[in-house]
Amino acid sequence: MKRGFDVFDHIKFTVLDVLRGVDSVAIHYKGITGTHAEEVLFFDKDGMVRESYVHYASPE
């Protein structure tokens, strides 16, 4: 089974900023359609993602 970018190798994201918290990171990026998005990842004590949220800007 192929995974993620092996299947969608043509998809391009532009990382605009990365912000860090105590147990989280927020990645601000421009997606494949040019829309801005903010992905927030929360980590457990073992460093694994336990929760994630994505917020998308409204299209102009």
C-alpha positions as CSV (number, residue, x, y, z in Angstrom):
1,M,0.0,0.0,0.0
2,K,1.4,3.4,-0.9
3,R,1.1,6.3,1.6
4,G,0.5,10.0,1.5
5,F,3.0,11.8,-0.7
6,D,3.9,8.6,-2.6
7,V,0.4,8.7,-4.1
8,F,0.0,12.5,-4.2
9,D,3.6,13.5,-5.2
10,H,2.3,16.4,-7.2
11,I,0.8,18.2,-4.2
12,K,2.7,21.3,-3.1
13,F,2.3,23.1,0.2
14,T,4.1,26.4,1.2
15,V,4.9,26.6,4.9
16,L,4.5,30.2,6.0
17,D,5.2,29.9,9.8
18,V,5.5,27.3,12.5
19,L,4.5,28.2,16.1
20,R,5.2,26.1,19.1
21,G,3.3,25.6,22.4
22,V,4.0,23.5,25.5
23,D,2.6,20.3,24.0
24,S,1.7,21.4,20.5
25,V,2.8,23.0,17.2
26,A,0.8,25.1,14.8
27,I,1.7,25.1,11.2
28,H,0.5,28.0,9.0
29,Y,0.7,27.1,5.3
30,K,-0.7,27.8,1.9
31,G,-2.4,24.7,0.5
32,I,-2.7,23.4,-3.0
33,T,-5.5,25.8,-3.9
34,G,-3.7,28.8,-2.5
35,T,-6.0,28.9,0.5
36,H,-4.3,29.6,3.9
37,A,-4.6,27.0,6.6
38,E,-3.5,26.5,10.2
39,E,-2.9,23.0,11.4
40,V,-2.6,22.5,15.2
41,L,-1.1,19.2,16.5
42,F,-1.2,18.2,20.1
43,F,1.3,15.6,21.4
44,D,1.1,13.1,24.2
45,K,3.9,12.3,26.7
46,D,5.5,9.9,24.2
47,G,5.6,12.5,21.4
48,M,2.8,11.0,19.4
49,V,0.0,13.2,18.0
50,R,-3.0,12.7,20.2
51,E,-5.2,15.4,18.6
52,S,-5.2,17.6,15.6
53,Y,-7.3,20.5,14.2
54,V,-7.2,22.3,10.9
55,H,-8.6,25.8,10.3
56,Y,-9.1,27.1,6.8
57,A,-9.3,30.7,5.6
58,S,-12.5,31.7,3.8
59,P,-12.1,31.9,0.1
60,E,-11.7,35.4,-1.2
